[in-house]
Amino acid sequence: MHNSNGVPFPIGKLSILLAVLQDHEWRQVVEQDLTSKGFRFTIGRVGAMDMIKVVAAIETAAKNNRIIDSEQYREVHALYHAIIEAIQSVGRGVVQFGEILRTVGLTFSIVRGEMTGTVLHEGEWIAVCVYGTIGAPKKGFEHEAIGFGFNHI
């Protein structure tokens, strides 16, 4: 995917599109672009009142889909920081859900690869995007939210 000037979309923007377009036909276009660029990626869903369950679901998906090597501390650590950054955005800086009677229903995407741009960035980066709803644990009492985290591996 490219912008109107022909510049390819960066890894972060692609992770956001992947999460937001989870049920849209354009998701296939994003996935094809990620694959053609050699990125590793996955998408999943989690609903919980406990932040630890959200972190665990995203981390498990990353390990099971070989986005990260669970035996490499730096990879697990980079993922953890990207997850926490994304969750902080959803919670508006407050990383607690169930304790204050809030629940989340999120689609998440994880994308790993080299960052493109005019400046050479060594190594790989990991982007985590979470998109969905947050609110009281009652249908109709929630609103949309999005969070994004980005870290080098």
ZIZI-V512629 format. One line per field, one symbol per residue. burial: b if it has 9 or more other C-alpha atoms within 8 Angstrom, else e. A space follows every 50 residues. Layout:
burial=???
//
This chain:
burial=eeeeeeeebbbbebbbbbbebbeeeebebbbebbbeeebbbbbbebbbbb beebbebbbebbbeeebbbeeeeebbebbbbbbbbbbbbbbeeebbbbee bbbbbbbbbbbbbbbbeeeeeeebbbbbbbbbbbbbbeeeebeebbbbbb beb
//
